[in-house]
Amino acid sequence: MRNRKRPPTHPGGILKRQYIEPLSLTVSELSEILKVSRKTLSRIINEHGSVSPVMALRLSKAFNTTPELWLTLQQNYDLWYASHESNDWKNIEAIAV
């Protein structure tokens, strides 16, 4: 795991700044395109929800990206916060090298 001081950007922030704003889409418009509720999409955009595998597939189809892009962004975000919110995992001893 790479040691980063600054947290990775939430995929919702990237979705908002790199896709929604440049295309002048509203949350309602994009939620209709993605066939999800406005509330679900809003939670992701406002960085209160996670990108699930199904949502990654929807986003990849809508924006001609890969689902792996969205899942990797979410995984990097989650892993960084998990490693910084708890120190319990640091006390685990290696079983095998």
Rosetta constraint file for C-alpha pairs under 8 A:
AtomPair CA 7 CA 77 HARMONIC 7.02 0.50
AtomPair CA 7 CA 80 HARMONIC 6.41 0.50
AtomPair CA 7 CA 81 HARMONIC 7.40 0.50
AtomPair CA 8 CA 73 HARMONIC 7.95 0.50
AtomPair CA 8 CA 76 HARMONIC 6.68 0.50
AtomPair CA 8 CA 77 HARMONIC 5.36 0.50
AtomPair CA 8 CA 80 HARMONIC 7.27 0.50
AtomPair CA 9 CA 13 HARMONIC 6.50 0.50
AtomPair CA 9 CA 14 HARMONIC 7.04 0.50
AtomPair CA 9 CA 73 HARMONIC 7.71 0.50
AtomPair CA 9 CA 77 HARMONIC 6.69 0.50
AtomPair CA 10 CA 14 HARMONIC 6.77 0.50
AtomPair CA 10 CA 47 HARMONIC 6.26 0.50
AtomPair CA 10 CA 73 HARMONIC 6.95 0.50
AtomPair CA 10 CA 74 HARMONIC 6.66 0.50
AtomPair CA 10 CA 77 HARMONIC 5.95 0.50
AtomPair CA 11 CA 15 HARMONIC 6.04 0.50
AtomPair CA 11 CA 44 HARMONIC 7.64 0.50
AtomPair CA 11 CA 45 HARMONIC 7.83 0.50
AtomPair CA 11 CA 47 HARMONIC 7.72 0.50
AtomPair CA 11 CA 51 HARMONIC 7.32 0.50
AtomPair CA 11 CA 70 HARMONIC 6.61 0.50
AtomPair CA 11 CA 73 HARMONIC 5.60 0.50
AtomPair CA 11 CA 74 HARMONIC 5.92 0.50
AtomPair CA 11 CA 77 HARMONIC 7.95 0.50
AtomPair CA 12 CA 16 HARMONIC 6.07 0.50
AtomPair CA 12 CA 44 HARMONIC 4.93 0.50
AtomPair CA 12 CA 45 HARMONIC 4.05 0.50
AtomPair CA 12 CA 46 HARMONIC 6.44 0.50
AtomPair CA 12 CA 47 HARMONIC 5.51 0.50
AtomPair CA 13 CA 17 HARMONIC 6.08 0.50
AtomPair CA 13 CA 45 HARMONIC 6.00 0.50
AtomPair CA 13 CA 46 HARMONIC 7.25 0.50
AtomPair CA 13 CA 47 HARMONIC 6.84 0.50
AtomPair CA 14 CA 18 HARMONIC 5.43 0.50
AtomPair CA 14 CA 19 HARMONIC 7.39 0.50
AtomPair CA 15 CA 19 HARMONIC 5.28 0.50
AtomPair CA 15 CA 20 HARMONIC 6.28 0.50
AtomPair CA 15 CA 45 HARMONIC 6.78 0.50
AtomPair CA 16 CA 20 HARMONIC 4.85 0.50
AtomPair CA 16 CA 21 HARMONIC 5.97 0.50
AtomPair CA 16 CA 45 HARMONIC 6.06 0.50
AtomPair CA 17 CA 21 HARMONIC 5.55 0.50
AtomPair CA 17 CA 22 HARMONIC 7.20 0.50
AtomPair CA 18 CA 22 HARMONIC 6.45 0.50
AtomPair CA 19 CA 23 HARMONIC 6.10 0.50
AtomPair CA 19 CA 63 HARMONIC 7.82 0.50
AtomPair CA 20 CA 24 HARMONIC 5.92 0.50
AtomPair CA 20 CA 25 HARMONIC 5.10 0.50
AtomPair CA 20 CA 26 HARMONIC 7.14 0.50
AtomPair CA 21 CA 25 HARMONIC 6.42 0.50
AtomPair CA 25 CA 29 HARMONIC 6.18 0.50
AtomPair CA 25 CA 30 HARMONIC 6.44 0.50
AtomPair CA 26 CA 30 HARMONIC 6.24 0.50
AtomPair CA 27 CA 31 HARMONIC 5.93 0.50
AtomPair CA 27 CA 38 HARMONIC 6.39 0.50
AtomPair CA 27 CA 41 HARMONIC 7.00 0.50
AtomPair CA 27 CA 42 HARMONIC 6.72 0.50
AtomPair CA 28 CA 32 HARMONIC 6.26 0.50
AtomPair CA 28 CA 38 HARMONIC 5.74 0.50
AtomPair CA 29 CA 33 HARMONIC 6.38 0.50
AtomPair CA 30 CA 34 HARMONIC 6.04 0.50
AtomPair CA 31 CA 35 HARMONIC 5.72 0.50
AtomPair CA 31 CA 36 HARMONIC 5.19 0.50
AtomPair CA 31 CA 37 HARMONIC 5.88 0.50
AtomPair CA 31 CA 38 HARMONIC 5.31 0.50
AtomPair CA 31 CA 41 HARMONIC 6.27 0.50
AtomPair CA 32 CA 36 HARMONIC 6.54 0.50
AtomPair CA 32 CA 37 HARMONIC 7.65 0.50
AtomPair CA 32 CA 38 HARMONIC 7.95 0.50
AtomPair CA 33 CA 62 HARMONIC 7.51 0.50
AtomPair CA 34 CA 58 HARMONIC 5.89 0.50
AtomPair CA 34 CA 59 HARMONIC 7.18 0.50
AtomPair CA 34 CA 62 HARMONIC 7.13 0.50
AtomPair CA 36 CA 40 HARMONIC 6.65 0.50
AtomPair CA 36 CA 41 HARMONIC 7.01 0.50
AtomPair CA 37 CA 41 HARMONIC 6.53 0.50
AtomPair CA 38 CA 42 HARMONIC 5.93 0.50
AtomPair CA 39 CA 43 HARMONIC 6.15 0.50
AtomPair CA 40 CA 44 HARMONIC 6.69 0.50
AtomPair CA 40 CA 49 HARMONIC 7.59 0.50
AtomPair CA 41 CA 45 HARMONIC 6.22 0.50
AtomPair CA 42 CA 46 HARMONIC 5.94 0.50
AtomPair CA 43 CA 47 HARMONIC 6.13 0.50
AtomPair CA 43 CA 48 HARMONIC 4.90 0.50
AtomPair CA 43 CA 49 HARMONIC 4.81 0.50
AtomPair CA 44 CA 48 HARMONIC 5.73 0.50
AtomPair CA 44 CA 49 HARMONIC 4.39 0.50
AtomPair CA 44 CA 50 HARMONIC 5.90 0.50
AtomPair CA 44 CA 51 HARMONIC 6.84 0.50
AtomPair CA 45 CA 49 HARMONIC 7.83 0.50
AtomPair CA 50 CA 74 HARMONIC 6.76 0.50
AtomPair CA 51 CA 55 HARMONIC 5.73 0.50
AtomPair CA 51 CA 56 HARMONIC 6.17 0.50
AtomPair CA 51 CA 70 HARMONIC 6.93 0.50
AtomPair CA 51 CA 71 HARMONIC 6.77 0.50
AtomPair CA 51 CA 74 HARMONIC 6.27 0.50
AtomPair CA 52 CA 56 HARMONIC 6.05 0.50
AtomPair CA 52 CA 71 HARMONIC 7.32 0.50
AtomPair CA 53 CA 57 HARMONIC 6.31 0.50
AtomPair CA 53 CA 67 HARMONIC 7.35 0.50
AtomPair CA 53 CA 71 HARMONIC 6.75 0.50
AtomPair CA 54 CA 58 HARMONIC 6.38 0.50
AtomPair CA 55 CA 59 HARMONIC 6.07 0.50
AtomPair CA 56 CA 60 HARMONIC 5.96 0.50
AtomPair CA 56 CA 66 HARMONIC 7.85 0.50
AtomPair CA 56 CA 67 HARMONIC 4.66 0.50
AtomPair CA 56 CA 68 HARMONIC 7.43 0.50
AtomPair CA 56 CA 69 HARMONIC 7.98 0.50
AtomPair CA 56 CA 70 HARMONIC 5.43 0.50
AtomPair CA 56 CA 71 HARMONIC 6.34 0.50
AtomPair CA 57 CA 61 HARMONIC 6.19 0.50
AtomPair CA 57 CA 66 HARMONIC 7.56 0.50
AtomPair CA 57 CA 67 HARMONIC 5.06 0.50
AtomPair CA 58 CA 62 HARMONIC 6.20 0.50
AtomPair CA 59 CA 63 HARMONIC 5.96 0.50
AtomPair CA 59 CA 64 HARMONIC 7.91 0.50
AtomPair CA 59 CA 65 HARMONIC 7.49 0.50
AtomPair CA 59 CA 67 HARMONIC 7.22 0.50
AtomPair CA 59 CA 70 HARMONIC 7.76 0.50
AtomPair CA 60 CA 64 HARMONIC 5.30 0.50
AtomPair CA 60 CA 65 HARMONIC 4.42 0.50
AtomPair CA 60 CA 66 HARMONIC 4.91 0.50
AtomPair CA 60 CA 67 HARMONIC 5.17 0.50
AtomPair CA 60 CA 70 HARMONIC 7.73 0.50
AtomPair CA 61 CA 65 HARMONIC 6.80 0.50
AtomPair CA 61 CA 66 HARMONIC 7.76 0.50
AtomPair CA 65 CA 69 HARMONIC 7.07 0.50
AtomPair CA 66 CA 70 HARMONIC 7.28 0.50
AtomPair CA 67 CA 71 HARMONIC 6.27 0.50
AtomPair CA 68 CA 72 HARMONIC 5.75 0.50
AtomPair CA 69 CA 73 HARMONIC 6.24 0.50
AtomPair CA 70 CA 74 HARMONIC 6.26 0.50
AtomPair CA 71 CA 75 HARMONIC 5.95 0.50
AtomPair CA 72 CA 76 HARMONIC 5.99 0.50
AtomPair CA 73 CA 77 HARMONIC 6.23 0.50
AtomPair CA 74 CA 78 HARMONIC 6.08 0.50
AtomPair CA 75 CA 79 HARMONIC 5.92 0.50
AtomPair CA 76 CA 80 HARMONIC 6.08 0.50
AtomPair CA 77 CA 81 HARMONIC 6.42 0.50
AtomPair CA 78 CA 82 HARMONIC 6.06 0.50
AtomPair CA 79 CA 83 HARMONIC 6.07 0.50
AtomPair CA 80 CA 84 HARMONIC 6.32 0.50
AtomPair CA 81 CA 85 HARMONIC 5.86 0.50
AtomPair CA 82 CA 86 HARMONIC 6.41 0.50
AtomPair CA 83 CA 87 HARMONIC 7.18 0.50
AtomPair CA 83 CA 89 HARMONIC 7.99 0.50
AtomPair CA 87 CA 91 HARMONIC 7.55 0.50
AtomPair CA 88 CA 92 HARMONIC 7.63 0.50
